[in-house]
Amino acid sequence: MQKNQSHKKRFYGTANLGEKGQVVIPNDARKDMKLKKGDRLLVFGMGEDMIAFIKLSQIEKIASRLSEKLKMIDDIIKKTK
């Protein structure tokens, strides 16, 4: 995958649901998203027929950045009172 296309939506193929409910993420998707064994993923249901996986490490980064921004906003509000 080219760098300028790395953030675009892409179809990676199909996956089968195993006996124990396991899904194998296609190799190209794992490579593009830098997934490795042991990575923790959050699983979201989207409607009745869609599931989305998000790397837990990305959620932690987003939450950390959001927390920093909220603290800055709180500091600004306190200064204006």
DRENTORKOL-3810 file (N, C-alpha, C; in nm, 4 decimals):
REM DRENTORKOL-3810
@n.u->0.0840; n.v->-0.1184; n.w->0.0000; ca.u->0.0000; ca.v->0.0000; ca.w->0.0000; c.u->0.0883; c.v->0.1245; c.w->0.0000
@n.u->0.0566; n.v->0.2215; n.w->-0.0840; ca.u->0.1346; ca.v->0.3432; ca.w->-0.0914; c.u->0.1056; c.v->0.4321; c.w->0.0278
@n.u->0.2069; n.v->0.5107; n.w->0.0677; ca.u->0.1919; ca.v->0.5963; ca.w->0.1847; c.u->0.0763; c.v->0.6942; c.w->0.1715
@n.u->0.0574; n.v->0.7522; n.w->0.0538; ca.u->-0.0494; ca.v->0.8505; ca.w->0.0392; c.u->-0.1878; c.v->0.7880; c.w->0.0458
@n.u->-0.1963; n.v->0.6555; n.w->0.0411; ca.u->-0.3246; ca.v->0.5875; ca.w->0.0512; c.u->-0.3428; c.v->0.5191; c.w->0.1862
@n.u->-0.2474; n.v->0.5343; n.w->0.2767; ca.u->-0.2489; ca.v->0.4588; ca.w->0.4013; c.u->-0.3676; c.v->0.4920; c.w->0.4908
@n.u->-0.4277; n.v->0.6100; n.w->0.4774; ca.u->-0.5384; ca.v->0.6480; ca.w->0.5642; c.u->-0.6734; c.v->0.6364; c.w->0.4937
@n.u->-0.6733; n.v->0.5828; n.w->0.3729; ca.u->-0.7982; ca.v->0.5682; ca.w->0.2998; c.u->-0.8631; c.v->0.4355; c.w->0.3354
@n.u->-0.9922; n.v->0.4272; n.w->0.3112; ca.u->-1.0648; ca.v->0.3031; ca.w->0.3337; c.u->-1.0164; c.v->0.2001; c.w->0.2329
@n.u->-1.0125; n.v->0.0755; n.w->0.2759; ca.u->-0.9635; ca.v->-0.0302; ca.w->0.1884; c.u->-1.0379; c.v->-0.1590; c.w->0.2187
@n.u->-1.0652; n.v->-0.2378; n.w->0.1172; ca.u->-1.1264; ca.v->-0.3685; ca.w->0.1333; c.u->-1.0140; c.v->-0.4717; c.w->0.1416
@n.u->-1.0143; n.v->-0.5525; n.w->0.2468; ca.u->-0.9068; ca.v->-0.6484; ca.w->0.2693; c.u->-0.9449; c.v->-0.7926; c.w->0.2372
@n.u->-1.0658; n.v->-0.8184; n.w->0.2025; ca.u->-1.1064; ca.v->-0.9547; ca.w->0.1713; c.u->-1.2086; c.v->-1.0041; c.w->0.2712
@n.u->-1.2101; n.v->-1.1339; n.w->0.2923; ca.u->-1.3091; ca.v->-1.1933; ca.w->0.3817; c.u->-1.2398; c.v->-1.2645; c.w->0.4968
@n.u->-1.3186; n.v->-1.2955; n.w->0.5998; ca.u->-1.2691; ca.v->-1.3716; ca.w->0.7140; c.u->-1.3809; c.v->-1.4657; c.w->0.7568
@n.u->-1.3437; n.v->-1.5800; n.w->0.8081; ca.u->-1.4414; ca.v->-1.6767; ca.w->0.8576; c.u->-1.4457; c.v->-1.6741; c.w->1.0089
@n.u->-1.5638; n.v->-1.6964; n.w->1.0619; ca.u->-1.5808; ca.v->-1.7075; ca.w->1.2055; c.u->-1.5564; c.v->-1.8531; c.w->1.2441
@n.u->-1.4574; n.v->-1.8757; n.w->1.3333; ca.u->-1.4224; ca.v->-2.0105; ca.w->1.3749; c.u->-1.5167; c.v->-2.0660; c.w->1.4806
@n.u->-1.4950; n.v->-2.1906; n.w->1.5161; ca.u->-1.5787; ca.v->-2.2599; ca.w->1.6150; c.u->-1.5898; c.v->-2.1841; c.w->1.7463
@n.u->-1.4807; n.v->-2.1240; n.w->1.7898; ca.u->-1.4778; ca.v->-2.0542; ca.w->1.9191; c.u->-1.5075; c.v->-1.9045; c.w->1.9044
@n.u->-1.5591; n.v->-1.8643; n.w->1.7894; ca.u->-1.5918; ca.v->-1.7236; ca.w->1.7673; c.u->-1.4730; c.v->-1.6391; c.w->1.7270
@n.u->-1.3631; n.v->-1.7026; n.w->1.6894; ca.u->-1.2431; ca.v->-1.6286; ca.w->1.6519; c.u->-1.2485; c.v->-1.5860; c.w->1.5057
@n.u->-1.1927; n.v->-1.4683; n.w->1.4793; ca.u->-1.1835; ca.v->-1.4158; ca.w->1.3437; c.u->-1.0365; c.v->-1.3895; c.w->1.3145
@n.u->-0.9898; n.v->-1.4336; n.w->1.1986; ca.u->-0.8531; ca.v->-1.4036; ca.w->1.1574; c.u->-0.8575; c.v->-1.2790; c.w->1.0697
@n.u->-0.7857; n.v->-1.1763; n.w->1.1128; ca.u->-0.7788; ca.v->-1.0520; ca.w->1.0355; c.u->-0.6817; c.v->-1.0747; c.w->0.9200
@n.u->-0.7228; n.v->-1.0418; n.w->0.7967; ca.u->-0.6351; ca.v->-1.0640; ca.w->0.6814; c.u->-0.4962; c.v->-1.0014; c.w->0.7005
@n.u->-0.3960; n.v->-1.0707; n.w->0.6477; ca.u->-0.2565; ca.v->-1.0306; ca.w->0.6650; c.u->-0.2302; c.v->-0.8866; c.w->0.6206
@n.u->-0.2821; n.v->-0.8458; n.w->0.5051; ca.u->-0.2585; ca.v->-0.7084; ca.w->0.4577; c.u->-0.3137; c.v->-0.6057; c.w->0.5561
@n.u->-0.4288; n.v->-0.6345; n.w->0.6147; ca.u->-0.4869; ca.v->-0.5430; ca.w->0.7138; c.u->-0.3976; c.v->-0.5364; c.w->0.8373
@n.u->-0.3476; n.v->-0.6524; n.w->0.8822; ca.u->-0.2588; ca.v->-0.6533; ca.w->0.9995; c.u->-0.1323; c.v->-0.5743; c.w->0.9721
@n.u->-0.0773; n.v->-0.5886; n.w->0.8526; ca.u->0.0446; ca.v->-0.5139; ca.w->0.8167; c.u->0.0171; c.v->-0.3639; c.w->0.8113
@n.u->-0.0879; n.v->-0.3249; n.w->0.7383; ca.u->-0.1188; ca.v->-0.1824; ca.w->0.7214; c.u->-0.1476; c.v->-0.1151; c.w->0.8550
@n.u->-0.2108; n.v->-0.1876; n.w->0.9452; ca.u->-0.2486; ca.v->-0.1305; ca.w->1.0743; c.u->-0.1486; c.v->-0.1615; c.w->1.1848
@n.u->-0.0384; n.v->-0.2244; n.w->1.1429; ca.u->0.0706; ca.v->-0.2569; ca.w->1.2356; c.u->0.0203; c.v->-0.3359; c.w->1.3565
@n.u->-0.0672; n.v->-0.4332; n.w->1.3301; ca.u->-0.1180; ca.v->-0.5201; ca.w->1.4356; c.u->-0.0203; c.v->-0.6339; c.w->1.4573
@n.u->0.0007; n.v->-0.6694; n.w->1.5817; ca.u->0.0884; ca.v->-0.7824; ca.w->1.6114; c.u->0.0250; c.v->-0.8692; c.w->1.7198
@n.u->0.0753; n.v->-0.9880; n.w->1.7324; ca.u->0.0224; ca.v->-1.0822; ca.w->1.8307; c.u->0.0203; c.v->-1.0168; c.w->1.9689
@n.u->-0.0911; n.v->-1.0305; n.w->2.0370; ca.u->-0.1036; ca.v->-0.9752; ca.w->2.1712; c.u->-0.1643; c.v->-0.8354; c.w->2.1767
@n.u->-0.1743; n.v->-0.7663; n.w->2.0611; ca.u->-0.2382; ca.v->-0.6343; ca.w->2.0613; c.u->-0.3821; c.v->-0.6486; c.w->2.1100
@n.u->-0.4246; n.v->-0.5541; n.w->2.1918; ca.u->-0.5624; ca.v->-0.5559; ca.w->2.2427; c.u->-0.6478; c.v->-0.4675; c.w->2.1520
@n.u->-0.7630; n.v->-0.5191; n.w->2.1165; ca.u->-0.8547; ca.v->-0.4474; ca.w->2.0292; c.u->-0.9875; c.v->-0.4263; c.w->2.0998
@n.u->-1.0441; n.v->-0.3086; n.w->2.0831; ca.u->-1.1802; ca.v->-0.2852; ca.w->2.1283; c.u->-1.2719; c.v->-0.3289; c.w->2.0151
@n.u->-1.3842; n.v->-0.3888; n.w->2.0500; ca.u->-1.4780; ca.v->-0.4390; ca.w->1.9501; c.u->-1.6105; c.v->-0.3651; c.w->1.9676
@n.u->-1.6547; n.v->-0.2989; n.w->1.8615; ca.u->-1.7787; ca.v->-0.2232; ca.w->1.8640; c.u->-1.8795; c.v->-0.2845; c.w->1.7683
@n.u->-2.0037; n.v->-0.2937; n.w->1.8112; ca.u->-2.1116; ca.v->-0.3308; ca.w->1.7217; c.u->-2.1667; c.v->-0.2042; c.w->1.6597
@n.u->-2.1847; n.v->-0.2078; n.w->1.5299; ca.u->-2.2352; ca.v->-0.0906; ca.w->1.4587; c.u->-2.3586; c.v->-0.1353; c.w->1.3810
@n.u->-2.4741; n.v->-0.1082; n.w->1.4383; ca.u->-2.5968; ca.v->-0.1579; ca.w->1.3776; c.u->-2.6095; c.v->-0.3066; c.w->1.4078
@n.u->-2.6917; n.v->-0.3738; n.w->1.3315; ca.u->-2.7147; ca.v->-0.5161; ca.w->1.3549; c.u->-2.6131; c.v->-0.6064; c.w->1.2861
@n.u->-2.5466; n.v->-0.5566; n.w->1.1823; ca.u->-2.4650; ca.v->-0.6439; ca.w->1.0992; c.u->-2.3209; c.v->-0.5980; c.w->1.0784
@n.u->-2.2711; n.v->-0.5089; n.w->1.1641; ca.u->-2.1355; ca.v->-0.4595; ca.w->1.1434; c.u->-2.0586; c.v->-0.4595; c.w->1.2750
@n.u->-1.9322; n.v->-0.4995; n.w->1.2664; ca.u->-1.8418; ca.v->-0.4981; ca.w->1.3811; c.u->-1.7184; c.v->-0.4179; c.w->1.3411
@n.u->-1.6695; n.v->-0.3344; n.w->1.4331; ca.u->-1.5474; ca.v->-0.2569; ca.w->1.4091; c.u->-1.4465; c.v->-0.2874; c.w->1.5182
@n.u->-1.3209; n.v->-0.3021; n.w->1.4790; ca.u->-1.2108; ca.v->-0.3231; ca.w->1.5723; c.u->-1.1254; c.v->-0.1967; c.w->1.5761
@n.u->-1.0858; n.v->-0.1560; n.w->1.6961; ca.u->-0.9973; ca.v->-0.0403; ca.w->1.7119; c.u->-0.8873; c.v->-0.0798; c.w->1.8099
@n.u->-0.7629; n.v->-0.0466; n.w->1.7755; ca.u->-0.6525; ca.v->-0.0783; ca.w->1.8658; c.u->-0.6694; c.v->-0.0019; c.w->1.9965
@n.u->-0.6621; n.v->-0.0734; n.w->2.1067; ca.u->-0.6767; ca.v->-0.0117; ca.w->2.2383; c.u->-0.5715; c.v->0.0969; c.w->2.2579
@n.u->-0.4514; n.v->0.0748; n.w->2.2083; ca.u->-0.3450; ca.v->0.1749; ca.w->2.2247; c.u->-0.3831; c.v->0.3075; c.w->2.1600
@n.u->-0.4592; n.v->0.3046; n.w->2.0513; ca.u->-0.5019; ca.v->0.4292; ca.w->1.9863; c.u->-0.6055; c.v->0.5019; c.w->2.0706
@n.u->-0.6953; n.v->0.4284; n.w->2.1325; ca.u->-0.7959; ca.v->0.4893; ca.w->2.2187; c.u->-0.7268; c.v->0.5553; c.w->2.3379
@n.u->-0.6255; n.v->0.4875; n.w->2.3930; ca.u->-0.5520; ca.v->0.5446; ca.w->2.5062; c.u->-0.4829; c.v->0.6743; c.w->2.4662
@n.u->-0.4256; n.v->0.6807; n.w->2.3455; ca.u->-0.3605; ca.v->0.8026; ca.w->2.2974; c.u->-0.4619; c.v->0.9149; c.w->2.2800
@n.u->-0.5770; n.v->0.8812; n.w->2.2214; ca.u->-0.6815; ca.v->0.9814; ca.w->2.2000; c.u->-0.7305; c.v->1.0346; c.w->2.3342
@n.u->-0.7546; n.v->0.9453; n.w->2.4293; ca.u->-0.8028; ca.v->0.9863; ca.w->2.5613; c.u->-0.7004; c.v->1.0754; c.w->2.6309
@n.u->-0.5728; n.v->1.0418; n.w->2.6175; ca.u->-0.4677; ca.v->1.1217; ca.w->2.6796; c.u->-0.4634; c.v->1.2625; c.w->2.6199
@n.u->-0.4703; n.v->1.2703; n.w->2.4870; ca.u->-0.4691; ca.v->1.4016; ca.w->2.4206; c.u->-0.5924; c.v->1.4824; c.w->2.4592
@n.u->-0.7074; n.v->1.4165; n.w->2.4640; ca.u->-0.8304; ca.v->1.4841; ca.w->2.5009; c.u->-0.8220; c.v->1.5360; c.w->2.6442
@n.u->-0.7661; n.v->1.4566; n.w->2.7336; ca.u->-0.7499; ca.v->1.4973; ca.w->2.8722; c.u->-0.6619; c.v->1.6219; c.w->2.8824
@n.u->-0.5524; n.v->1.6247; n.w->2.8054; ca.u->-0.4643; ca.v->1.7412; ca.w->2.8045; c.u->-0.5387; c.v->1.8662; c.w->2.7560
@n.u->-0.6162; n.v->1.8507; n.w->2.6493; ca.u->-0.6906; ca.v->1.9646; ca.w->2.5941; c.u->-0.7962; c.v->2.0130; c.w->2.6928
@n.u->-0.8658; n.v->1.9197; n.w->2.7593; ca.u->-0.9667; ca.v->1.9584; ca.w->2.8574; c.u->-0.9042; c.v->2.0326; c.w->2.9746
@n.u->-0.7845; n.v->1.9911; n.w->3.0154; ca.u->-0.7155; ca.v->2.0614; ca.w->3.1243; c.u->-0.6805; c.v->2.2035; c.w->3.0815
@n.u->-0.6346; n.v->2.2186; n.w->2.9582; ca.u->-0.6029; ca.v->2.3524; ca.w->2.9072; c.u->-0.7278; c.v->2.4405; c.w->2.9063
@n.u->-0.8387; n.v->2.3864; n.w->2.8612; ca.u->-0.9646; ca.v->2.4612; ca.w->2.8577; c.u->-1.0080; c.v->2.4992; c.w->2.9987
@n.u->-0.9962; n.v->2.4039; n.w->3.0906; ca.u->-1.0311; ca.v->2.4299; ca.w->3.2304; c.u->-0.9447; c.v->2.5414; c.w->3.2879
@n.u->-0.8142; n.v->2.5397; n.w->3.2590; ca.u->-0.7244; ca.v->2.6457; ca.w->3.3057; c.u->-0.7640; c.v->2.7827; c.w->3.2498
@n.u->-0.8018; n.v->2.7857; n.w->3.1228; ca.u->-0.8446; ca.v->2.9109; ca.w->3.0609; c.u->-0.9711; c.v->2.9629; c.w->3.1256
@n.u->-1.0666; n.v->2.8730; n.w->3.1494; ca.u->-1.1925; ca.v->2.9121; ca.w->3.2144; c.u->-1.1659; c.v->2.9679; c.w->3.3531
@n.u->-1.0772; n.v->2.9039; n.w->3.4302; ca.u->-1.0460; ca.v->2.9510; ca.w->3.5651; c.u->-0.9832; c.v->3.0899; c.w->3.5629
@n.u->-0.9001; n.v->3.1174; n.w->3.4616; ca.u->-0.8341; ca.v->3.2477; ca.w->3.4506; c.u->-0.9314; c.v->3.3594; c.w->3.4133
@n.u->-1.0396; n.v->3.3245; n.w->3.3437; ca.u->-1.1351; ca.v->3.4269; ca.w->3.2990; c.u->-1.2419; c.v->3.4584; c.w->3.4028
@n.u->-1.2442; n.v->3.3842; n.w->3.5135; ca.u->-1.3463; ca.v->3.4086; ca.w->3.6171; c.u->-1.3053; c.v->3.5232; c.w->3.7058
END
